[in-house]
């Protein structure tokens, strides 16, 4: 029974978090060469994912629903806002020399930015986790949560490995200032539109 829950948890995690690899890879590309980047991204991913898990567990407990379904699409405003800010910064710095020492080192990635993007991107996770948690025993919910938390680290280090491949790293370094805001703006819009936020 527990083995079955573990296997189901692995499948569920992969299905709901595979898109995070792209976003995490962009964070690694953005923070390339900066000390502590991996630690900040890992911590941010855990903070955001713990928020998702906490919301799912509270909702599944049948207590006061923490996040009503109608509110979930508005979490798209987080990545949209972060993406627009990153686009504004890239536009302001468009004339700077890419070979400048400051550019070579990359930008510092914030724990809270990673956490906010992870949490905002978790609407689909909540939509899947809550019904699953409601339909299984609490020992199975605990097994799911433990597996999910172990797999968060695997996800982050997989994204780091992808970014460390030289051709991928070079492409990310070259296009990061365009890709990073574009992916976040696109993600925010998809979350808002697919959820029907603002009557969209």
C-alpha positions as CSV (number, residue, x, y, z in Angstrom):
1,X,0.0,0.0,0.0
2,X,2.8,2.4,1.0
3,X,4.9,1.4,-2.1
4,X,1.8,2.0,-4.3
5,X,1.4,5.5,-2.7
6,X,5.1,6.2,-3.3
7,X,4.9,5.2,-7.0
8,X,1.7,7.3,-7.5
9,X,3.4,10.2,-5.7
10,X,6.4,10.1,-8.1
11,X,4.1,10.0,-11.1
12,X,2.0,12.8,-9.8
13,X,5.0,15.0,-9.0
14,X,6.5,14.5,-12.5
15,X,3.2,15.3,-14.2
16,X,2.6,18.5,-12.2
17,X,6.2,19.8,-12.0
18,X,7.9,19.0,-15.3
19,X,7.3,22.6,-16.4
20,X,9.3,23.9,-13.4
21,X,12.5,22.5,-15.0
22,X,12.4,25.3,-17.7
23,X,11.8,28.0,-15.1
24,X,14.5,26.7,-12.7
25,X,17.0,26.4,-15.6
26,X,16.3,30.1,-16.4
27,X,16.9,31.0,-12.8
28,X,20.2,29.1,-12.9
29,X,21.1,30.9,-16.1
30,X,20.3,34.2,-14.6
31,X,22.4,33.6,-11.5
32,X,25.3,31.9,-13.3
33,X,28.7,32.6,-11.6
34,X,27.1,34.1,-8.5
35,X,28.0,32.3,-5.2
36,X,25.1,30.8,-3.4
37,X,22.8,30.6,-6.5
38,X,22.0,26.9,-6.0
39,X,21.3,27.4,-2.3
40,X,18.9,30.3,-2.9
41,X,17.1,28.6,-5.8
42,X,16.7,25.4,-3.7
43,X,15.5,27.3,-0.7
44,X,13.1,29.3,-2.8
45,X,11.7,26.2,-4.5
46,X,11.2,24.6,-1.1
47,X,9.4,27.7,0.4
48,X,7.1,27.9,-2.6
49,X,6.4,24.2,-2.7
50,X,5.7,24.0,1.0
51,X,3.2,26.8,0.5
52,X,1.5,24.7,-2.2
53,X,1.6,21.5,-0.1
54,X,0.3,23.4,3.0
55,X,-2.6,24.8,1.0
56,X,-3.4,21.4,-0.5
57,X,-3.4,19.6,2.9
58,X,-5.5,22.3,4.7
59,X,-8.0,22.2,1.8
60,X,-8.1,18.5,1.9
61,X,-8.6,18.4,5.7
62,X,-12.0,19.9,5.0
63,X,-11.3,22.8,7.3
64,X,-11.8,26.3,6.0
65,X,-10.6,26.1,2.4
66,X,-7.5,28.2,2.3
67,X,-7.7,29.1,-1.4
68,X,-11.1,29.1,-3.0
69,X,-11.0,27.9,-6.6
70,X,-11.9,31.3,-7.9
71,X,-8.8,32.9,-6.3
72,X,-6.2,30.5,-7.9
73,X,-6.0,32.1,-11.3
74,X,-5.0,35.4,-9.8
75,X,-1.8,33.9,-8.7
76,X,-0.8,34.4,-12.3
77,X,-0.2,38.0,-11.4
78,X,3.0,37.0,-9.5
79,X,5.0,35.6,-12.5
80,X,3.4,38.2,-14.8
81,X,4.6,41.1,-12.5
82,X,8.1,39.5,-12.0
83,X,8.3,39.0,-15.8
84,X,7.3,42.5,-16.6
85,X,9.9,43.9,-14.1
86,X,12.6,41.6,-15.6
87,X,11.7,42.9,-19.1
88,X,11.9,46.5,-18.0
89,X,15.3,45.8,-16.4
90,X,16.5,44.1,-19.6
91,X,15.3,47.1,-21.7
92,X,17.0,49.6,-19.4
93,X,20.3,47.7,-19.7
94,X,20.1,47.0,-23.4
95,X,23.1,49.2,-24.3
96,X,25.5,47.6,-21.8
97,X,28.4,45.6,-23.0
98,X,27.9,41.8,-22.4
99,X,31.6,41.4,-21.8
100,X,31.5,43.7,-18.8
101,X,32.7,41.9,-15.6
102,X,29.4,42.5,-13.9
103,X,27.5,40.9,-16.8
104,X,29.8,37.8,-16.9
105,X,29.1,37.2,-13.2
106,X,25.4,37.1,-13.7
107,X,22.6,38.4,-11.4
108,X,21.7,37.5,-7.9
109,X,18.6,35.3,-7.8
110,X,16.3,36.0,-4.9
111,X,14.9,33.2,-2.7
112,X,11.6,35.1,-2.5
113,X,11.4,35.5,-6.3
114,X,11.9,31.8,-6.8
115,X,9.3,31.0,-4.0
116,X,6.7,33.4,-5.5
117,X,7.1,32.0,-9.0
118,X,6.9,28.4,-7.7
119,X,3.8,29.1,-5.6
120,X,2.1,31.1,-8.4
121,X,2.8,28.2,-10.8
122,X,1.2,25.8,-8.3
123,X,-2.4,26.3,-9.3
124,X,-2.4,23.1,-11.3
125,X,-0.7,21.3,-8.5
126,X,-3.4,22.4,-6.1
127,X,-6.1,21.4,-8.6
128,X,-4.6,17.9,-8.7
129,X,-3.3,17.4,-5.1
130,X,-6.5,18.4,-3.2
131,X,-8.8,15.8,-4.9
132,X,-6.1,13.1,-4.5
133,X,-5.5,13.9,-0.8
134,X,-9.2,13.9,-0.1
135,X,-9.5,10.4,-1.7
136,X,-6.7,8.6,0.2
137,X,-5.8,7.8,3.8
138,X,-3.8,10.3,5.8
139,X,-0.8,7.9,6.0
140,X,-0.9,8.0,2.1
141,X,-1.0,11.8,2.2
142,X,2.0,11.8,4.5
143,X,3.8,9.4,2.1
144,X,2.9,11.7,-0.8
145,X,4.2,14.8,1.0
146,X,7.6,13.1,1.9
147,X,8.1,11.9,-1.7
148,X,7.2,15.3,-3.1
149,X,9.7,17.1,-0.7
150,X,12.5,14.7,-1.7
151,X,11.7,15.2,-5.4
152,X,11.9,19.0,-5.1
153,X,15.7,18.7,-4.5
154,X,16.0,16.2,-7.5
155,X,14.1,18.7,-9.7
156,X,16.4,21.6,-8.7
157,X,19.6,19.6,-9.3
158,X,18.2,18.3,-12.6
159,X,17.6,21.9,-13.7
160,X,21.2,22.8,-12.5
161,X,22.6,19.9,-14.5
162,X,20.7,21.0,-17.7
163,X,22.1,24.5,-17.2
164,X,25.6,23.2,-16.7
165,X,25.7,21.6,-20.2
166,X,27.9,24.0,-22.1
167,X,25.7,24.5,-25.2
168,X,22.6,25.0,-23.1
169,X,24.4,27.3,-20.7
170,X,25.7,29.4,-23.5
171,X,22.3,29.6,-25.1
172,X,20.7,30.6,-21.7
173,X,23.4,33.1,-21.1
174,X,22.9,34.7,-24.5
175,X,19.1,34.7,-24.5
176,X,18.4,34.8,-20.7
177,X,17.5,38.5,-20.7
178,X,14.7,37.7,-23.3
179,X,13.7,34.2,-22.3
180,X,13.4,34.8,-18.5
181,X,10.8,37.6,-18.8
182,X,9.1,36.0,-21.8
183,X,8.6,32.7,-19.9
184,X,7.3,34.4,-16.8
185,X,5.0,36.7,-18.6
186,X,3.7,33.8,-20.7
187,X,3.2,31.7,-17.6
188,X,1.4,34.5,-15.8
189,X,-0.9,35.0,-18.8
190,X,-1.6,31.3,-19.1
191,X,-2.5,31.0,-15.4
192,X,-4.8,34.1,-15.6
193,X,-6.5,33.2,-18.9
194,X,-7.0,29.4,-18.3
195,X,-8.4,30.2,-14.9
196,X,-10.8,32.8,-16.2
197,X,-9.4,35.6,-14.1
198,X,-10.9,39.1,-14.7
199,X,-13.5,37.4,-16.9
200,X,-10.9,36.4,-19.5
